[in-house]
């Protein structure tokens, strides 16, 4: 279950941001996740609840937006939103997006 490691990494990042901004409470966290990460959002939310217990992030709303894959043909430049092994032109494709985890916004109460 790699959701636990993602949840822990997200918590560490949010706690560092909260410390930098002298936050007393984090209320919401917005993230963009690439669909190719194969993250189960319910499992991620559960894991995040577990790892954030006892911190200023406990109880924060985790808002997840999924990002479609971006596959690009290295020969003709055609783009696809689904994973394919080879382009119509016979060219090899490259994964250019859909594997990212981006923290886009953290809502917090500051002192």
URCOR-V388170 format. One record per run of one state. SS is the DSSP state (H for helix, E for strand, C for the rest). FROM is the first residue (numbers start at 0). LEN is the number of residues. If there is no record, write none. Layout:
[[SS | FROM | LEN] [SS | FROM | LEN]]
//
This chain:
[[C | 0 | 2] [H | 2 | 18] [C | 20 | 2] [E | 22 | 12] [H | 34 | 3] [C | 37 | 3] [H | 40 | 12] [C | 52 | 8] [E | 60 | 7] [C | 67 | 2] [E | 69 | 4] [C | 73 | 5] [E | 78 | 2] [C | 80 | 5] [E | 85 | 1] [C | 86 | 5] [E | 91 | 6] [C | 97 | 3] [E | 100 | 10] [C | 110 | 1]]
//
